[in-house]
Amino acid sequence: MDREQALADLRARQERVRPAATPRTVQHPLGERTVPGYVDAWAERAPQRTAVVRVDASGAEQSLTYADLAQAHARWAGWLRSAGVAPGDRVGLHLGNAAEFVVGMLGTLRAGAVHVPVNPMFQHAELVHELRDSGATVVLTLAPLAERLCAAAAEAGTGTVVVLGGQKGALPQVDGIAVHTWEEAMASEPLAADEGDLDRLAALNYTGGTTGVPKGCEHTQGHMVYTAVSAAGANGFAPEEIVSLCFVPVFWIAGEDLGILIPLVMGGTSVLMDRWDPALVVDLVERHRVTSTAATVENFLAILDLPGIEQRDLGSLTSPLTMSFIQKLTPAIRRRWSEVVGPGSVLREGAYGMTETHTVDVVPFGFAEDDHDLRTQPVFCGVPVPGTDVLVVDPETAEPLPVGERGEIIMRSPSIMTGYWRNPEATAAQLRDGWLHTGDSGYLDEDGCLHFLARSKEMIKVKGMSVFPAEVEMLLAQHPEVGSVAVVAADDAETGQRPVAFVTPAEGASPDAEALAAWAAETMAGYKVPLVQVLEDFPLTDTGKIRKVELVDRAQALADAARG
């Protein structure tokens, strides 16, 4: 079966199960236009509607209406032009979840320049790499970060730094760097015309660098707008009604989608927080009638554990999205949430995607009845958003595999990157004939729904047989004494590799590693049965994911000891 035949079969299967309330095609609320063009249009239609609310740790708020946002981002664009930034030049934003990040991103796009989000947690070497690799000519930063940023900018060749929150006389003085204040920029004449373009390079979103140094994914405004409208439609979000609470960093592409693109393209409101605070989140949901947020399972459980939560009004939160990094979403947790918050609020996983695709590619919206999405084999992702195609192919031949067979996930959509910035070799390895070869393993079920199994470098081979960490993790997580699980590979002289499972205890439990391994032997095929070690907690990344790379050496030591 060739790819087009396979796609025709899959689309027919998906059509039978795609939620009736979601569109079958991409629906633009105001027609195709740039991201700043959408902000301008909403500013004309509803100038006093709140566009962005920035909330600090104390709960103090800074709000921008659509009229405010239209004016402010045009001033940033005007300042960029006066500073010599031409279309195609790269502009870095070295900020967290600030309203000024939104202004800076929109103004950069309005000027036809290229938006480069820069992680404010980066240290010197990381900053130098991203600034030098992107060729950023201007960077906007915070006053407390200005000294570090200026030192990196000088080494990377970035000539201009704008400081938010700094006094003119207290700005860093670095040879070769022109330093300005945010207030200077906001005093500039607005750039009246939107000089952006849907098809021109508009952003360099850097990957996490798990396979080497971070690479810049080239994205256009067309990618951004498609992501916003297709994700909104596939998740049942109504235009002008979205109120998105985002604490996920907006300098990561998932935060960019949730905290900027989806709410602002759809004419809604973005509520931005720097960090998760369950009590403050509840206050914000009530105050702003938040409709959607994305958080870890642990975050939602922290809300449920707040005193008096049963008396709070969280009924507006109809789309609470989970990110199962450590603790997995279960039917029991979902039931508990709906019992407290109300039946109209159903916890579900967010989306399958990656930086190269702008992240929102396949969603499980509409599959929560009878916990279908949680009870099927791991990890249920759902159906592709309108306009996106997904296939599972043989990793060697790239030929489509029959339904149910496991292979490599490949994708084709209007939001796939045009390439890796200045890296044609890496681009050619992943982009082939219009398809992104993700390197991820998965399969498509009888309904054409995608199931994710493992990132390519995580898959374990035991005597030639594939062991998918997500599958072993799901099975072990069913044990009542297990809180969370992470499975990694260890080398083995006899089997090639073997799985090693690290578990943390469920609340009040004291699991025994040998007993868990024996239980696993009764629960899964023999080649999947892992060695087990119990930990008090896991090493975590800044995003709250388990840092599996730090478990690898420990896994190898455990495997070596087991062989004697």
C-alpha positions, 0 to 999 in steps of 0.5 A: 500500500502506498502512502496516498492509499494508506492516508485515504484509509486512515482518513476514513477511519478517523472521520468515523470517530472524530468528535462531531463538534469539531471542524473537519477543515481549518477555520480561520475566524477572521480569514488568513492574516498575520499574527499582528494582523489578527491583533490589529483586527481584534483591536478594531472589533473589540478594543477594550477587550482584555488581551493579556493579563500578567500576574506576578507571584504576589497576585498583582496584575498588569493588563493590556487591552487589544487596543493597548497591545496593538499600540505597544507592539507597533511602537516596538516595531517602530523602534526596531526599524529606527535601530536599523533592524531590517526584515529578516534580521533576528531579534532575541527575547530573553524574558519569562512570561511577561506582557512585554514578551508578547509585545516584543514578539508581535512587534518583531513579526510586524517589522518583518524580523525573526523572533528568537525566544531565548531561555532566561535560565540559560548560563553564559555558554548556552546564551553565546551558542543561541545568540551566535547561531541565530545571528541575533542583532538585538536582544530584549532582556530583564534588568536582573539578567542584563549583565549576564546577557551583555557579556554573552552578547559581546562574545556572540557578536550581538550589538544591541541590548534593550533592558526592561526595568532598568534605569538609564544610569544603571545599565551595563557598560560593555564595549561594543554593545549599545544598551537601551531601556524599554521606555526608550523603545515605547516612546518610538513612533509606531510602525503603522504598516504590518510588514510581516509575511505569512510565508517568510521566516518569522521565528527560530524556535530552538530544540532542547538539544537532546541529540547535540547542541540545540538547533533552530527550527525555522517557522513562518507566521503561516505555521503559527496561524495554522497551529492556532486555528487548527488547535483551537478547532480540534479542541473545541475552543470557540472564537472570542471565548478562550481565556487561557491561563499559561504558566508554561514558559512562553519562550518554549513553543508549547507556551508560545502556542498556549499563552500567545498564539491560540488566545490572541489569534482567536480573539480571547485572553491570555493570563500569564504566570511565571510559576505554578501556585495552586491557590493563585490559579484558583483565584485567577480561574474565578476572577477571569473565568479561565477556560483552559490551562495546561499543567502536570497531573501533580499540579491539578492534584495540588488544586484538589488538595486545597482546603475548601476547594469544593466551595470554589467556582471553577466551572468555567475551566472546561478544558484542563489539559494535563502533561503526564511527565511523572505521575500519569493521568488515571481514570480515578484522578479524572473522576476526582477532578470532575466530582470536585470541579463539575462534570463539565470539566474533564481532565485530559492529556494535551497534544502530541507534537514537537518543536519541529511541528509547532507541537499541536498535531494530534489531540485526544479531545472527545475520547474521554467517554468511558475513559477510552483515552486512558484505558487503551495501550500507551500513549493514546494521542487521538486524531490529527488536527484538521489539515495534518496527516500522520503515518506509521512507517517501517523505519528502514524502508519508510513504507506505510505499515498496516493498522496496529503495527509499530513503526516510526511516526511521520507527519505532514502539515502546514506547520512543519518547519521549513528546516533547521537553521543553517543546518542542511544535513540535519534538515535532509535527515528529518524532512523528506518528500514533504514529511517530517520523520520524527524518529518517534515510535508508535502505531495507529489503531483501528480508528486511525488514532495515534498511539505514542510509544517512545522517542527513537533513542528511548526504545529498548532492544531485548534479543532483537525485540522492541520494548517501549518504555511507555508501555512498561511504565504504564503497566508498572504504574498499575501496581497500587504501591507505585507512584511514578515510573521511569524506564531506561535501557541498560546494556546486557552481554546476553540480551543486548539491552534490558529494561530498568525501571525506577519507581517512586512509592505511592503515598503511604506505600513502601514498595519492595523492588524484588516484589515489584519485579516478580509482579511484573513477571506475571503482568508482561511478556518476559522480555519486557520485565525490568530490573527494578529500583525504588527511589524517593524522588526523580531528578527533574528538568526545568520543565518538570520532566524526569531527567532520564539521562541521569538514570542511565548510569545507575541503571547500568550499575544495577544491571551489572550487579544483577549479572554478578 
